[in-house]
Amino acid sequence: MRMEVEKEAEKFKEKNLTIPKVKQLLEEIGEDNLDQFQRRTLDYVSKFSKCDAETAEKLVQKLVNEFGLEEIDAVQVVNCMPRNLDELRVFLGGGRKIIETSKLEAIVKLLNEYRLR
């Protein structure tokens, strides 16, 4: 998901956010303070979060730093937490780089270690 975050007075910057991070941000605002769209978004992210926000951030950083994924691809992988190579290839198949099967297997193993049961 992309969300605009405030940077200085009236300037905005786009940032790639994982579903768990969006959930955390909306929960911090408090359900009573959310408008209808934000409540629906909170309902969605609550249903589809596959890990907590802290874990999601760690996973994104590991995927970027250790496996060389682009941040946007890493965020999508963490959002969906693919369970096998075929599912993972769906997210990485259109990329500019070819990733070795051994690296893909290591990514799936890493995701399985952090997946909510």
Beta strands, then each sheet from edge to edge (+ up, - down):
strand 1: 2-7
strand 2: 11-16
sheet 1: 1+ 2-
end
